[in-house]
Amino acid sequence: MKRARIAYQGAIHHAVEAEGMLQLADGRRVREQDVVWLPPVQPRTAFALGLNYADHAAELAFTPPSEPLVFLKGPNTFVGHRGQTYRPADAAFMHYECELTVVIGRTARNVKEADAYAYVAGYTVANDYAIRDYLENYYRPNLRVKNRDHCTPIGPWLVDAKDVPDPMNLTLRTYVNGTLTQEGTTSDMVFSIPWLIAYLSSFMTLSEGDILLTGTPKGAVDVRPGDEVVTEIERVGRLVNTIVGD
């Protein structure tokens, strides 16, 4: 099932996809273009991965890390489907990052890798923009790179885990103004989803609603105000975002 959070007629609703429309909890159906899309989940803690695809690390002239490069993101960073993201006026290179995002479904502590998928509620798409010239060190992304307001569109849907039987074999694509600029597969992750859940839960408790952005493949292209950026992941969804001036 595909689930969404939307704003419609002055209220926030939970909705599901129904024959190309959004069905609200009270049974009403509304058109996708008539609502404001919100992030499909409200993360308790948001984890993100740096350099978790070998081809992206090579693209940046880095060796893939031997341990996960994990950092945290604040709630202010997220914006929904069809939202806008600001490009700072002084930015020289701002690029998208299409990322499969894992949503934790229940409390997890000391989870074995073989059992990790039992703790996943579902998946969504994130586009974790980065302003390359603000980056001090790829091994330690700073706040100005990864915690800017609305720098991370997410959605449109939370897709139930049972509807994504093999999350480690999904195609990711990004289009800028209709042109394909990035294509990869989750099978190229350095650290897999089960491994990451086992790793994180070995030293901290994961809770329902926590999310994990799992990194992006190669294909970083500069984007500018007016560009429409579409990040899509097989079986999970198609996320649309527009770049606007600061």
Disulfide bonds with the S-S distance in Angstrom:
none
